[in-house]
Amino acid sequence: MSAVTTSKIGRVLGYDGAIATLLLTVFQYFLASASFVACLMPALVFQALVGWQLTHLALWLGAVSLLPLAPALQALVIAADRLLTQGATAHAGRVFWRAFADAVRARRAAALAVGAGVLVLGYDVALLGADAEVLLGGAALAAVAVVVLLSSIFVVAAGSELRGVALAVAAGRIALLRPHLALVWLLIAGIAVFATTLPVVGAVAWFSAPALAAVGAVICNRTLGFASAHERVGA
């Protein structure tokens, strides 16, 4: 075997070769996804043991179980940005949990807003009935809330110091300036959720879809004008 051939094989199969780098990158995506799923454990446990019911206890427990969602999404986006720039050396798990801790300290209002929104929608359905108009209105309000939440997360990830109402207003303005981005966010989120429900591959999707969806959203933001909208609103 020639030295050239040996060198080529080494570049592919070595400790710092293409295959090892690919496996390490996949592992980083797994770490980010697994960390996000860990933050969803309260909601998953609630769904398994109680489930969504039109009772006071179920509605309140459901709202409380979703409190980690906003900080977890913030951490996932920050980890996704690191995955895009550093790949196999991203230390995605460490980055995620540091960002999660920072989000819990700095963005309590967003976490509480998610729980409050779920509680209000749940009581609306319970009091007004589960007819088509109520469900359609609730779905529309939920979609708007999700878009504003995601937009605010991307604004904070871009380095904005805005908080509270000012952040929500800036996030809403960005969504209005770039409605195609809002549709992309909803589409990516829907695909990720759908992937986890598929038979056989659903279990694998739980530990890959979150990071892949976040990376996809970050790529779309970079290519579809999020930065220019961010500058335009002065966030």
Disulfide bonds with the S-S distance in Angstrom:
none
